């Protein structure tokens, strides 16, 4: 099959979505399929990968995003040859898929990866409550009805879509993760590099340091635990716009010696960082498919998180980790105390977490997604015989 991935941003930006697309693309290609990524970028950038079709766009400050309302001629010509198109962002790429693919009978699948309502408030905190959800109610239901298939990476995200008025059929297909590097025996990073001792209980967070990750909440809970237990340490792996703010908070709380921030590390080294820790912690409530949580589970780490779509779907409370029912600091701190003091519980959860992570193996999820691609392509064969589609096909052939 010829599969098109439509994304607003790709190589110029690192995120869970772009990592998933790269991984999914690689596994589909290993199975013999042709996969092309349609995106935007710097007009002067020389792309040496013919499967990444990049149209020029205007840079959006320093976010890595480039904006345009149309594809260039090369992209439009290539897009017409796809058997199925998979849209990963609903606003820019989604509208373009309706403009270029829908009239030609090319089936379109849409995966909703993001809690756009919560992200809006994380980055524009002065927005009135409900604005994000109001916008989604006005946009997403009609957009999803125009898709041939809607996919949610978790049951929680499916429920969110239904809550904002999406009535289309929604299939739940987790975003696949390459769990193999995390389940192998690896040489852990030496704790002494961060001033941590072998008797310390080391908690780890890995991911983007953005306002949507709720890291100040995590630091407040950690600070509360350190008042009673002096052998607790926290390693924060990653970088982002909140780093300076977090460092200021650590100094103000007086726990800078117990918390270390690594900055950006090579993704290939993440298994070694996880291997040095005793548990993974996150306070994010914006995750739809928490890649870092799944990687931690594959590494055998119990996870503490807050009930929300994605995190709550991934962690089994009392089995693979601990879940707090809501964003309550006292409750989160109490469960953090339990996590760091109960060694036997952590050991039991470690075994179950490693086992459960197999649900998200890329080999399994790619097979499921491929079945959807093939079904949509088969269904579209009849639609492509419509008069309008045939006329557009004649016009497209004349333009070649």
C-alpha positions in Angstrom: 0.0 0.0 0.0 0.9 3.7 -0.4 0.2 5.4 2.9 0.3 9.1 3.5 1.0 10.6 6.9 -0.2 14.2 7.1 1.3 16.2 10.0 1.7 19.9 10.8 5.3 19.4 11.9 7.8 16.6 11.6 11.6 16.7 11.7 11.9 20.2 13.0 10.1 19.3 16.2 10.5 16.4 18.7 7.3 15.2 20.4 5.5 12.0 21.2 3.5 12.3 18.0 6.5 12.8 15.7 8.3 9.9 17.5 5.3 7.7 16.9 5.0 8.6 13.3 8.7 7.8 12.6 8.4 4.5 14.4 5.2 3.5 12.7 6.6 4.5 9.4 9.6 2.3 9.9 7.6 -0.7 10.8 5.1 -0.3 7.9 8.1 0.0 5.5 9.6 -3.2 7.0 6.3 -4.9 6.1 6.8 -3.8 2.5 4.5 -0.7 2.4 5.4 2.7 1.0 4.9 5.5 3.6 5.1 9.2 2.8 5.0 12.1 5.3 3.4 15.4 4.2 4.4 18.3 6.3 5.8 21.9 6.2 9.2 23.4 6.8 11.9 25.9 5.9 11.9 26.7 2.2 15.7 26.7 2.2 16.0 23.3 3.9 17.4 20.6 1.7 15.6 17.3 2.3 17.5 14.2 1.2 14.6 11.8 2.1 12.2 11.4 -0.9 9.5 9.9 1.4 9.2 13.2 3.4 7.3 15.7 1.2 7.9 19.1 2.8 6.1 22.2 1.5 7.4 25.6 2.5 5.7 27.5 5.3 6.1 30.6 7.5 7.9 29.9 10.8 5.8 30.2 13.9 8.3 32.0 16.1 10.8 29.4 17.4 8.3 26.5 17.9 9.5 24.4 15.0 6.1 24.8 13.3 5.7 26.3 9.8 2.3 27.5 8.6 0.8 27.4 5.1 -2.7 26.8 3.8 -1.7 24.7 0.8 0.9 22.2 -0.3 3.3 22.8 -3.1 2.9 21.1 -6.5 5.2 18.2 -5.7 3.2 17.4 -2.5 -0.2 17.7 -4.2 0.9 15.4 -7.1 2.3 12.8 -4.7 -0.7 13.0 -2.4 -3.0 12.0 -5.2 -1.2 8.6 -5.5 -2.0 7.5 -1.9 -4.2 4.5 -1.2 -5.0 5.9 2.3 -4.1 9.0 4.2 -3.6 9.2 8.0 -4.1 12.7 9.5 -2.4 13.4 12.8 -3.3 17.1 13.4 -6.9 18.1 12.8 -6.7 21.8 12.0 -4.1 22.5 9.3 -3.3 19.0 8.0 -6.9 18.0 8.6 -8.4 20.7 6.5 -5.9 20.1 3.7 -6.8 16.4 3.7 -10.4 17.4 3.1 -9.4 19.7 0.3 -7.0 17.4 -1.6 -8.1 13.8 -0.7 -11.8 13.7 0.0 -12.9 14.8 -3.5 -10.7 12.1 -5.1 -12.1 9.3 -3.0 -8.9 8.8 -1.0 -9.9 7.4 2.4 -8.8 9.5 5.4 -8.2 8.3 8.9 -7.8 10.7 11.8 -6.0 10.0 15.1 -6.7 12.6 17.9 -3.4 12.6 19.8 -3.9 15.7 21.9 -6.1 17.3 24.6 -6.3 20.6 22.7 -8.6 22.1 25.3 -6.0 21.6 28.1 -3.1 22.6 25.9 -4.8 25.9 25.1 -5.1 26.7 28.8 -1.5 25.6 29.6 -0.1 28.0 27.0 -2.7 30.8 27.3 -3.6 30.6 31.0 -5.8 33.8 30.9 -8.3 32.1 28.6 -11.7 31.9 30.3 -12.7 28.5 31.5 -14.5 26.5 28.9 -13.2 28.3 25.9 -11.0 25.4 24.7 -13.8 22.9 25.0 -16.3 25.3 23.4 -14.0 25.6 20.3 -13.6 21.8 20.1 -17.4 21.4 20.3 -17.7 23.8 17.4 -15.0 22.2 15.3 -14.3 18.5 16.0 -17.7 16.9 15.6 -18.2 18.1 12.0 -14.5 17.4 11.2 -14.8 13.8 12.5 -17.9 13.2 10.5 -16.0 14.0 7.3 -13.4 11.4 8.2 -13.6 7.7 7.0 -12.4 6.6 10.4 -11.6 8.3 13.8 -9.0 6.8 16.1 -8.4 7.5 19.8 -5.1 6.3 21.3 -6.9 5.5 24.6 -10.4 4.8 25.9 -10.1 8.0 27.9 -9.5 10.1 24.8 -12.5 8.4 23.1 -14.6 9.5 26.0 -13.3 13.1 25.7 -14.2 13.1 22.0 -17.7 11.9 22.7 -18.1 14.5 25.5 -17.3 17.4 23.0 -20.0 16.0 20.6 -18.2 13.6 18.3 -20.8 11.0 17.2 -18.6 9.2 14.6 -17.5 5.7 15.3 -14.2 5.8 17.2 -11.7 2.9 17.2 -9.2 2.7 20.1 -5.7 1.9 18.8 -2.8 2.7 21.1 0.2 4.5 19.6 2.8 1.8 19.4 6.1 2.0 21.3 9.3 0.2 20.6 9.6 -1.4 24.1 12.5 -3.7 23.2 15.3 -1.3 24.2 13.6 -0.8 27.5 13.1 -4.4 28.3 16.7 -5.4 27.6 19.4 -5.5 30.3 21.2 -2.2 30.1 24.0 -0.6 32.0 22.3 2.0 34.3 23.6 5.5 34.5 25.9 5.8 37.5 23.8 7.5 40.3 27.0 9.2 41.6 26.9 11.4 38.5 24.1 13.3 40.1 25.2 13.0 43.7 22.7 10.2 44.4 23.7 7.2 46.6 22.9 3.5 46.3 20.6 3.7 49.4 18.6 6.6 48.0 15.1 6.1 46.5 15.4 7.7 43.1 12.3 9.0 41.4 12.4 9.9 37.7 10.4 12.0 35.3 11.3 12.0 31.6 9.7 14.3 29.0 9.2 17.8 27.9 9.5 20.6 30.5 6.4 22.5 29.4 3.6 24.1 31.3 1.2 21.4 30.3 3.3 18.8 32.2 2.3 20.2 35.6 5.8 19.9 37.0 5.4 22.6 39.7 2.7 20.4 41.3 5.1 17.4 41.2 7.8 19.5 42.9 5.4 20.6 45.7 4.5 17.0 46.4 8.2 16.0 46.4 9.1 18.8 48.7 6.5 17.6 51.2 7.9 14.1 51.2 11.5 15.3 51.7 10.5 17.0 55.0 10.2 13.5 56.5 12.3 11.2 54.3 15.8 12.5 53.6 16.9 9.7 51.2 14.5 10.6 48.4 15.9 12.0 45.2 14.3 13.2 41.9 15.8 13.2 38.5 14.1 15.3 35.8 15.2 14.2 32.3 14.5 16.5 29.4 14.3 20.2 28.6 11.7 22.8 27.7 10.4 26.3 28.3 9.7 25.6 32.0 13.3 24.7 33.0 14.3 28.1 34.3 11.1 28.4 36.3 11.6 25.0 37.8 15.2 25.8 38.8 14.0 28.9 40.5 11.4 26.9 42.4 14.0 24.4 43.5 16.2 27.1 45.0 13.2 28.7 46.7 12.1 25.4 48.2 15.6 24.6 49.3 15.7 21.2 47.6 18.1 21.9 44.8 20.5 19.3 46.1 17.9 16.6 46.0 16.6 17.3 42.5 18.7 17.1 39.3 17.8 18.3 35.9 19.7 16.7 33.1 18.6 18.8 30.1 18.3 17.1 26.7 19.7 13.6 26.5 20.0 11.3 23.6 16.8 9.2 23.2 18.9 6.1 22.9 20.2 6.7 26.4 16.7 7.0 28.1 16.7 3.2 29.0 19.9 3.7 31.0 18.4 6.6 32.9 15.2 4.7 33.7 17.3 1.7 34.8 18.9 3.7 37.5 15.6 4.7 39.1 13.2 3.1 41.5 9.9 4.6 40.3 8.5 7.0 37.6 6.4 10.0 38.6 4.3 12.4 36.6 1.6 15.0 37.4 0.5 15.7 33.9 -3.2 15.6 33.1 -2.9 16.4 29.4 -1.5 13.1 28.1 -3.5 11.2 25.6 -1.0 8.5 25.1 1.8 8.8 27.7 4.9 7.5 25.8 7.2 8.1 28.7 4.9 6.2 31.1 4.8 3.2 28.8 8.6 3.3 28.4 9.0 3.4 32.2 6.7 0.4 32.6 8.6 -1.5 30.0 11.7 -0.7 32.1 10.1 -2.3 35.1 9.3 1.0 37.0 6.0 1.4 38.9 4.4 4.7 38.0 2.6 7.4 40.1 0.2 9.6 38.2 -3.1 11.5 38.2 -6.3 10.1 36.8 -6.8 11.5 33.3 -7.3 10.2 29.8 -4.1 8.5 28.8 -2.4 8.2 32.2 -5.4 6.7 33.9 -5.9 4.3 31.0 -2.3 3.1 31.1 -1.6 2.7 34.8 -3.5 0.0 36.8 -3.9 1.4 40.3 -2.3 -1.0 42.8 -1.0 -3.3 40.0 1.4 -1.4 37.8 1.5 1.8 39.9 -0.6 4.2 41.8 -3.2 6.6 40.6 -4.6 9.7 42.4 -8.3 10.3 41.4 -7.9 14.0 41.0 -5.3 16.8 41.1 -5.2 16.9 44.9 -1.8 17.7 46.4 -2.4 16.0 49.7 -3.6 12.8 48.0 -0.7 12.8 45.6 1.8 13.4 48.3 0.3 10.5 50.4 0.6 8.1 47.5 4.1 9.3 46.8 5.1 8.5 50.4 3.6 5.0 50.0 5.6 4.5 46.7 8.9 5.5 48.2 8.5 3.6 51.5 7.1 0.3 50.4 10.0 -1.6 48.7 8.1 -4.9 48.4 5.1 -3.2 46.7 7.5 -1.5 44.2 9.0 -4.9 43.4 5.7 -6.5 42.7 4.5 -3.6 40.6 7.7 -3.7 38.6 7.0 -7.2 37.4 3.4 -6.4 36.4 4.4 -3.1 34.7 6.9 -4.8 32.5 4.4 -7.4 31.5 1.6 -4.9 30.8 3.7 -2.8 28.6 3.5 -5.5 25.9 0.0 -4.2 25.0 1.7 -1.2 23.5 4.4 -3.0 21.5 4.7 -1.4 18.0 4.6 -4.8 16.3 1.1 -5.3 17.8 -0.3 -1.8 17.2 1.0 -1.5 13.6 -0.7 -4.7 12.7 -4.0 -3.4 14.1 -3.6 -0.1 12.2 -2.7 -1.9 9.0 -6.0 -3.8 9.1 -7.8 -0.5 9.3 -5.8 0.9 6.4 -6.6 -2.1 4.2 -10.3 -2.0 5.1 -10.6 1.7 4.3 -8.8 1.2 1.0 -11.1 -1.7 0.0 -14.2 0.4 0.9 -13.0 3.3 -1.1 -12.7 1.4 -4.4 -16.4 1.8 -5.0 -16.4 5.5 -4.2 -13.6 6.2 -6.7 -15.9 5.2 -9.5 -18.1 8.2 -8.9 -18.5 10.8 -11.7 -16.8 13.6 -9.8 -13.9 11.4 -8.8 -13.4 10.2 -12.3 -13.4 13.7 -13.6 -10.8 14.8 -11.0 -8.7 11.8 -12.0 -8.8 12.9 -15.6 -7.8 16.4 -14.6 -5.0 15.1 -12.4 -3.6 12.9 -15.2 -3.8 15.9 -17.7 -1.7 18.0 -15.2 1.1 15.4 -15.0 
